[in-house]
Amino acid sequence: MGLIVLKNISKTFTTKDGTVEALKNVSLDIEKGEIFGVIGMSGAGKSTLVRCINFLERPDEGKVFIGDKSLDDFSKKELQKQRESIGMIFQHFNLLMQKNVIENICFPLYIRKVPKKQAADKARELLELVGLADKEKAYPAQLSGGQKQRVAIARALACDPKILLCDEATSALDPQTTASILELLKDINKKFGITIVIITHQMSVVRKICDRVAIMEDGELAETGEVSKVFSHPKTKVAKRLIRQDIDTETEETVVAKEQIKGGDIIRITFSENSAFEPVIANLVLTYKEPVNILRASTKNVGGIAKGDMIIEFEKDSVNKEEMKKYLIEHDIEIEEVTDNVDA
């Protein structure tokens, strides 16, 4: 059993417009020490899911286990104690604007009756960790968005949590600041072994930091797996759509304009770490003296590993297509027949 286990979680809200099924029979198993991503578009249920992990939202059905203990079995006092081991950071930082940086970080320690000097010492250690040692007397209004989020991370770490929940923690930040915050979270994960759950609608966040990912749609779990495998071989339409959007918006990736489809066989090819930058397609064309139509192509960084993805079309009356497929496989290229929309 993982550190966080959700079994058949369902949650319904009643609104003035009727009932909303935010979660429908969702089951997840998150291992100790991993960085786990939960992704989906607005309304997918991902924020409700993360709030169920610490019982800020109680599921209507199903069980939430932390370790081998169900949160349903906890008394109010025990649940409050359990929440101290689960830090949380948010999209809009949720800092106390009338308090300076060090007071913001000390706040959860004061609630636990930690002496002021001990709390301040702890806060200064955490400011050093997040790279803001010189900002302890500054107020939130004097900080940039990235600095505010670093303060929020330090505050979330104040009580030495075993789990850190990040609800759209980088959505309000620019790409460069997002990258630095993700690098900080990765360092915290490695240094302290904290299990991190990241809620996001950005596939770029998932591929840069997460070990595994769960993809949600309309309150249901659509797909889950290792990030590299989901990126290489997405099974569901929603996964393909999210990856497609990631390719189109990331500036570090290359997208080749789609040419007119000519009616030949279409395949998706996935390059490995070793083959991503080799001229495999050029060599294929030279070897078989037969052109291929490139419909889409990209190279992306998935967990520090180069992953190439391309959709190509063989000539309509190709006599060499089967041999060309074998050639690709022999050169460490994974291939998959494309029968749906090439943009998926």
N, C-alpha and C positions, 0 to 999 in steps of 0.2 A: 504493500500500500504506500502511495506517495505521501508527501508532507501535507498537501492540500487535495482532498478528494471531494468532488461534487457528484452526488448520485441522484439522477432523475429529478433535477431541480425545475420547478415551474413557479412562475410568479405572474399574477394578473392584477392590473390596476383598474380602478373604476374612475372614469372621468365624466365630465358633463356631456361628452359626445358618445359615451358608452364604455365598454370594457376594452382594455388593451392587454393582450397576452404578451408580456415582455419577455418571458422565458418559457420554453416548451420542452420539458423533459430533457434537460441538458445534463450530461455526465462528463466530467473531466477528471484527470489524474495528473497532478503537477508534482514533479519530483523535487526533493530537497536540493537546494543549491543551483537550480537551473534558472535561466531567464526565459519566461514563458510569455508569448504574445497572444492577445485576444484581439482580433481585428474584424471590422465590419463597418458598413456604412451607417449613417445616422438612423436610429430606430431599430438597429439589429439586436439590441438587448445587452450589449457588452458592458455598459456602465452599471446596469442593474445586476449583471452577473458578478462584477467585482465587489459591489456593495453587499452581495449575499455572502461573500467570503468572510467578512467580519461581522455579519449579521446587522449591519446598518439597515439592510432590508431583510426581513425574514421570509424565506420561501413559503409559498402556500403548500407546496408538496416537495418531497425529497429531503435529503440529508446533506449537511456540510460537515466534513471531518477535517480537523487540524491534527495531524498525527493520527492517533487511533481513537480520538475523542470526538463525539458528535456535539456540535454547538447547541443542539436542542436540549442536551442533558445538563447544560450549565445553568446555575443560578444567576441572577442578575449581577451579583458581586463577582462570581467566577468569570462571567462573560466580560465584565469590565477589565478584569485582570488579563484575560486572553487578548483583548484588544490592544493592551500595552505592548504585546509582542508582534503587533501588526502595524507597521508604519504606513502612512498614506500621503501621496502628493497629488496635486490637482493641476488642472490647466491654468487656473487663474491664481495660483500660489496660496491664496487664503492667509496672507500674513496680517498681523495686527498692525495697522498703519500708525497707531499712536505710540507704538513701542519700537525701540531701536533693534538692530539686528541681534545683538546678544540676548536681549530680553525675549525676543521672539523664539529663539532656540531654547532658552531656559524655561519657557512657559510650561511645556508638558512635564518638566522635572519639578517645577514648583507644585503642580497638581499632585504629584507623587510625594510631596513633603520632603524633597531633597534639599538639604541646607544650601543657602545661597552661594557660598564660596565653592562648594562642590559642584553645584550646577554651572556656575560660571567657568570653572576649570574644564568641565566636560564640553561646554559650548565652545570654548576657545580651541580645544582639540578638533572639534568638528569643523570649525571655520578654517582651520589649517587644512583639513582634509579636502574641503570643497574649494579651496583656493581663494578664500575671502578673509584672511587673517587681518587685513588692514581696514576692514569695514565694520568692525564690531559696534562702533558708535553711530554708524549711519542709520537713517530711517528708510523704510521701503520706498518712499517717494523719490529718494535720491539714487536709487539703484536702477540698472537696466533690467529688462525682462529675464535675461539669462542669470544675472546676479540674484534676482528675487527667487528664481527657481532653485538656485544653489542654497540659498538660505532655507527654503522649504525642505530641501533634501536633508540639510543638516538637522533641522527641527524633527523631521521624521525619524532620524537615526538616534535622537537623543536618548531614547529609552531602550537602546540596544535591541531592536526588533529582530525576529527571525525571518519575517516576511515583509516585503516592501511592495505596496500596491501603487501603481502609477496610472492614474486615470487621465488620459490625453495630456500627459505632462509636458509634451513638447509642441502641442498644436498651436500655441500662441507665439512661438519663437521662429526666428528666421532660420534658414537651412544651416548656416555656419554655427549659430548658437545651439541649434538642435544637435548637431554632430558633437559639439563639446559636452553637452549634457549627457548624451548617450555614452560617450567615452567615460565620463565620470561614473555613471551607473554600472558600466562594465567593470571598472576598477573596484568599485564598492563590492560588487558580486564576488570578484576574485579574492579580494583582501579579507572579507568577513564571512564569505559563504552564505550571504543572505539570499534567500529565494525571492526573485523579483517577478512580479506579474505586471505586464505592460498592456494597458488598454489603449488602442489607437485605431484610427481610420487610415493611417499612412503605411503602406506596404514597405516603403523605404526604411521606416523605423524597425520593422520586423526583421528585414533581411540584414540590417547592420548590427543588430545586437542579440536577437533571440535565438535560443537553441531549438525550441519547438513553437508551433503556432496552432491556434484554434481559429477557424474562420466561421463567423456567425452571420446568419441572414434570417430576418423576420422571427427572431427569438429562438431559432433552432441552431444546433451545431451542424454546419454544412460539411466541414472537413477539418481534420487535424493531422499533425505529423511533424517530422523534422523539417525545419525551414528549407534546407537545401533540396529535399525531396519534393516538397510542395511547389517550390519555384521551378524545379526541373520538370515535374509531371503533375500539374494541377488537375484534379479530377472533376471538380464542379465548375459550373458556369460562373458562380460568384468569385471563386478563386482566380479563374482565368481573367475575369474582368478587373479585379484588383491589381493583378500583376501587370495587365495591359496598361492600366492607368499609371502605375509606377514607372513603366518603361517610357511612357509619353511625357512624364513631367520631370524626371530626373535629368539634370543637366549633364551629368557625367556619362550618360549613356548615349548610344548612337542609334537612331531609328532611320531605316531606309524607307523612302516613300514607296507605298504599294503600287505596283504596276498593274496593268490590266490582266485579269486572270484569263488564261488561254484554254482552259478545259482539260489540262493534264492532271496527273496525280499530284496531290499536295501533301507534304510531310513537314512535321516540326522536327528540327534537329537541335540537340543540346550538346554543347561542347563541355568537356571536362576541364579541370584545372590546367592540365598539360596541353590540351588542344585548342584552348580558347583563342590563342593568338597565332595559330598556324594557318597558312593559306590553303586550308583543306578544300574549299569550294573551287578556288582557282586551279588547284591540282586535279580535282575531279573533272573539270571541264577540259583541261589539257589532255588528260588520260583517255577520255572517252569521245573527245571531239564532238561533244553535244552540249548545247547551252542549257542552263537552268534559269528559271525566273525567280528572282529574290523578291518575295512579297513583304517580308518584314525581317529586321535583324536588330539585335542589341547585345551589349556586353554589360554585365552588372556585377557588383561586388556583393556576394552573399556570405556574410560572416568572415570576411577577409579572403575569400576564395573567388577567383574570377569564374563567372558562369556565363557562357555564351548561349544565345537562343536565336534561332533563325527559322523562318518558314519559307520553304522553297517549293517551286512547282516544276516538275519535269515536262518535257515537250509532250504534246498530246499524243503523238504517235511514236513515242520513244521506244527504241528496240533494246536500249541498254539500262532501263530504269532499275531492273532487279539487280543487275551487276553493280550499278552505281550505289544502290542501297547497301549491298555487301561491302563495297569499298569504304563507305562511311563508317560502318560498324567496325571494320578491321582497323580503322584509324581512330578508335576510341571515341566514336560519336554515337550518342543514343538517338534513335529515330522513333517517331510516332506518327501514325497516319492521322491526318486531319480531315474529319468528315463534317465538322461544323464550321461556323464562321471563323475565318482566319484571324479576325480581330479578337476572338475570345481568348 
